[in-house]
Amino acid sequence: MKQRGFLFRLSFTLMMLAMMAGVIQAQGLVAAAQNNLSLRVCAGTQWRRVATLQTGMNIALDGRISDNTWVRGISQNGNVGWIYAPDNLSVGTDQIATLPVIDCEAPITVPAPPPGAVVEAPSAPAEQPEPSAPQAPANNAAPSGNGVTITANGNLNMRSGPGTDFRRVGGVSYGDTLLVDGQDGNLNWVRGANNRGEVGWVAANLTSITINEILSLPAISADTPFSLPIPGGGAPAPAAEEAAPDTSNVALPPPVTSNSAVRGFSYGGHIRNLNTTTANYMWQAGMTWVKIQVRYNQGDDPSGWAGFINESHNLGFRVLLGVVGDPGQVMNGGYNDAYAGYVAGLAALGVDAVEVWNEPNIDREWPSGHISGANYTQLLAASYNAIKSVNANTMVVSAAPAPTGFFGGCSGAGCDDQPFIQQMAAAGASRYMDCAGAHYNEGIVPPNWTSGDPRGEYHTRYYGSMVNLYYRTFGKPVCFTELGYLTPEGYGPLPGGFAWAGDTSVAEHAAWLDGAISRGRSSGRVRLIIVWNVDFTGIYGDDPMGGYAIIRPDGSCPACAALGN
């Protein structure tokens, strides 16, 4: 009987242990605060305090640094941060050691724990529980060792000192490596050399560096010599000669006085290929402009476009070239001048209009972390002056932003089109354009509608709202460098991201294009509409460009007939 009772107690104990293990695995390592503790942004007392963990409160832990002194977790109130563990928590070092080693920026992996028994404290939390926390080394310590190799998490500026008020001396693109030899003493900036020999400071939180790596670096001053070998060999690059301006706050040059020769209203089409079939359909539609997008790489020669420009002119079309560069090159020294020189070369060849970039409000087309209307305006101003200096008759169209409300304003990854063009206008962009570029490609209602879209009320839904917003923002005529309606008819179901256009017919597609162009002609606010698109017929995958094409899969062109009439 005693043996049976022992076995029962043993089984019960094992079952409870298994249940507790399951709770730990599901909720993290739950601990109670033994003192009033500061919850911090990262591991160390030098990091900002985000909340207070009162004595008795629970925190679910999901990570640690390698020496087990600092742990990261989420409190019972939902606050996420790091605390100094020794003698401060109800769990021991052996339990903490079972947690994974993580970086400061790693996402929290456990839910908030149930409440603990809070002990009210008579005063604010003291820092005494954290006296032995790892500290940054004293400033101006000499760099030693082999340094730390880190990776850029975006396109970053390299600066002459630890802060955005220091001048730009170089840059790195997403995925580039830096050999780092020191930090600023506050663990916010690190200094390193890239593969081109440029030496400068970058924001630590925009790189792959971990808290343990940054703590291993000496704190140095801006004038401490870089003593590590330059990656790839060679000597440090001369920063004063290679430095590029920080374009966010550089004064704009005065605009070249000029007026474009293009007046009134015109329309045309964005093409994939210029051939007899495409030209015939465009003539039938009454189009007088042809647009194609050019992908520019720094160092390209514009003369290769002479044949296309001349052929288009011989066929009776004016030419708009939308010139978009490589986001990974934008932060290179002298980039704005190089790009401006390229588009000026196109103007010298006789191109009728240039759209300066494409959708610079999203990180697909502009470097992440540097997206703003002010930054783009620097490129626009340089390009406008370069173009007008060689050909006053070339019309300059500002880049059409991606029409979107996805970002809820602006962030490092992108900016909604309305705040982006407002930033442009505030920076003085209106002085450097003949026409304000715009895109309209998500319509599922006729162009005369101003409300009633089943997806909700937002300006990008309506043709008229887009015209009014861009015209009023810049006080310039609007050039739609892409205007199109999507229909799946003739192809099959649209991919999920484009299902909103599933009910649009080819007849509506044709009628709405005709209506938009008619309204543009009579509005007095629109100078140019480029139909997106003419001949991307058959391209119908994740990006169903063929669904926008006016030449349909069966070879017909209902929109051509509508526009021609």
Secondary structure, 3 states (H helix, E strand, C coil): CHHHHHHHHHHHHHHHHHHHHHHHHHHCEEEEECCCEEEECCCCCCCCEEEEECCCCEEEEEEECCCCCEEEEEECCCCEEEEECCCCECCCHHHHCCCCECCCCCCCCCCCCCCCCCCCCCCCCCCCCCCCCCCCCCCCCCCCCCCEEEEECCCEEEECCCCCCCCEEEEECCCCEEEEEEECCCCCEEEEECCCCCEEEEEHHHECCCHHHHHCCCECCCCCCCCCCCCCCCCCCCHHHHCCCCCCCCCCCCCCCCCCCCCCCEEEEECCCCCHHHHHHHHHCCCCEEEEEEECCCCCCHHHHHHHHHHHHHCCCEEEEEEECCHHHCCCCCHHHHHHHHHHHHHHCCCCEEEECCCCCECCCCCCCCCCHHHHHHHHHHHHHHHHHHCCCCEEEECCCCCCCCCCCEECCEECHHHHHHHHHHHCHHHHCCEEEEEECCCCCCCCCCCCCCCCCCHHHCHHHHHHHHHHHHCCCEEEEEECCCCCCCCCCCCHHHHHHCCCCHHHHHHHHHHHHHHHHHHCCEEEEEECCCCCCCCCCCCCHHHCCCCCCCCCCHHHHHHHC
